[in-house]
Amino acid sequence: MDAFTRSQLLALSDAFYVAHAEAFDASRRHHAWPGWHRLLNSLPPLDRRQASELRVLDIGCGNARFARFLYDAGFRLDYTGTDANEALLVSARTRGSEALNDCCQLVQQNFLLSERPGSALPSGPFDLIALMGVLHHVPDQGWRLALLRAASERLAPGGVLALAAWQFADRERFARRTVEWSSLGDVLDEPIDMDQLEPGDRLLRFGDDPTRPPRYCHQISDAEFADWPAELDLEPMADYRADGAEGDLNRYWLLKRR
């Protein structure tokens, strides 16, 4: 994928979240994903963390629901969340308790808009770095790997990189929300070069208003998943599917720094 097409898709994601921030926040406000509970088993035991804090970097944190989940699970947190959308971060600050807000730092930052994605992320080191529902918005296989490399470089020894990737392909309810690429004339200044798109790239409508920008999504292939441990020099810990009505809406990978 060339740089111009990549920039178009990133601009589309920004436009989507500006248009849908309130509705997106409301739909992701109350419940933790079931797959997060299994993630807890890969973190340091609670009785070993009482004297220190779990240092967390949540990349694409949105309304920081993951921070509330960890806090409610009993971890003492030193949490940093970064997201490009100001409205979602305002929601996180407004709805967090005083105790939770005291241990959380929220940073507005588009971590994909740089010469090297993720290069401006906080330096860490972190015990846990999470990308929950983020990677399907990152265009270009090389760009996704570069972001994961930036994340893995910020792991403490023994730290865990936790990924959850949306599995939307071949599901009828998402197929009904597919938007044609040719319909983007009102959102982008120039048409998308279809030859630059990767297999797995899709446009999906969110909600029922066809006049609002759709979201760019990418279904990550099994082959791309399989390449990451060696590319990142991380040790695989767990690979499982969870969430949604059928229990397989997200694919989780947990990788550990040796």
Buried (B, 14 or more C-beta within 10 A) or exposed (E): BEEEBBBBBBBBBBBBBBBBBEEBBEEBEEEBBEBBEBBBEBBBEEEEBEEEBBBBBBBBBBBBBBBBBBBEBEBBBBBBBBBBBEBBBBBBEEBBEEEBBEBBEBBEBBBBEBEEBBEBBBEBBBBBBBBBBBBBBBBBBEBBBBBBBBBBBBBBEEBBBBBBBBBBBEBEEBEEBEBEBEEBEEBBEEEBEEEBBBEBBBBBBBEEEEEBBBBBBBBBBEEBBEEBBEEBEBEBBBBBBBBBEEEBBBBBBBBBBE
